[in-house]
Amino acid sequence: MQLYIRNMVCHRCKMAVEAILRELGLHPISIQLGEAVLEEKALSAELLKQLSDRLQAIRFELIDDKRSKLIEQIKTYAIELVHYSDERPTKKFSELLSAHLHHDYSYLSKLFSEVEGMTIEQFVINQRIEKVKELLIYDESSLSDIAFRLGYSSTAHLSNQFKKYTGMTPSAFKQKGIQARQSLDKAGIPK
């Protein structure tokens, strides 16, 4: 059985979900950001309710409709690529996403915009900006290294986009520090 879970955005999230599944006597085969595959073919309504309640207690949510599942898969894939992939992107995100989810990008884009009130591109940019913030705070990479790693065409492009989305330059942000970061599941989502 495959479960889709909203708000799983880090590797600690995977460990928390796995712990809950095991505590409930379930047998996870694999756990990825946004989803868990179980040995069980189905769950009773009572067990599903217990699982849902336990997940909600730590701010996760079971997703049961197809549109919501697809939106969560889009977000999860963007977060994985931006925050957890060590490879520099060689293709456009739209091509990668389309291939990953086996859907036409125009369909995914329209669905995402309708539900989230922003484009997929804006969501990805917001994720990239959050990654830039993280790397600036750690102070282990130069701005040109960060630009290259995240697939920006130049340091100037990164700086311009950073200022457009945050209202400050990367160096001003660096001076301001960590209080300006957002959690990944909320990055760029309209309030």
Beta strands, then each sheet from edge to edge (+ up, - down):
strand 1: 2-6
strand 2: 28-32
strand 3: 35-38
strand 4: 61-63
sheet 1: 2+ 3- 1+ 4-
end
